[in-house]
């Protein structure tokens, strides 16, 4: 492990340099940043009354809303741990952004079998323009964390494939991905199933890990699916792809 320390330190410093503006005073303006900060506050304030959180009494101008029953709650649960330590919601939002970004870079590094190629791959991942679009333009907290978890999912599945046994930690990365972003969670579950069918050979243990991940995230995905017909948005077309598709 010692041979990795220098490379890991470089990745950390590089990530810190690329996202150094998150350390500045004030709030970073992005499309969704204010909503994530508000949700962090609502999550932390409501966890004392219910867990898992299904209804937020203070959202929607005090009328309440079942937001966390349908929108990924993972980043806000993680953020509540840091808020319990005394950090404010804005600081936690910036910390989660940086953590998801750094986590992806480290995961890409460890996916490689050799340090130098891993470092190069990590730097490519960390400098892809879409990363900065997510962080500085869209403020897509859930998506940043989800992207950061994908390399770790592939890493644990690769190690499980080579060890031919169920690793105790193997279900956690996919479960975190599922509760961190709805679309990425469902999309990557489909990709993993295709990999298990056509690429991976130790299908038994990989399938066990996959099912355990679904079980760990069932507190979110089951109510979201079962109760979705109760939403007015399920009976209409709130967003039309024609408004966002390049002709």
Buried (B, 14 or more C-beta within 10 A) or exposed (E): EEEBEEBBEBBEEBBBEBBEEBEEEEEBEBEBBBBBBBBBBBBBBBBEEEEEBBBBBBBEEEEEBBBBBBBBBBBBBBBBEBBEEEBEBBBBBBBBBBBBBBBBBBBBBBBBEEBEEBBBBBBEBBEEEEBBEBBBEBBBBBBBBBBBBBBBBBBBBEBBBEEEEBBEEBBBBBBBBBBBBBEBBEEBBEEBEEBBEEEBEBEEBBBBBBEBBBEBBEBBBEBBEEBEEEBEEEEEEEEEEEEEEEE
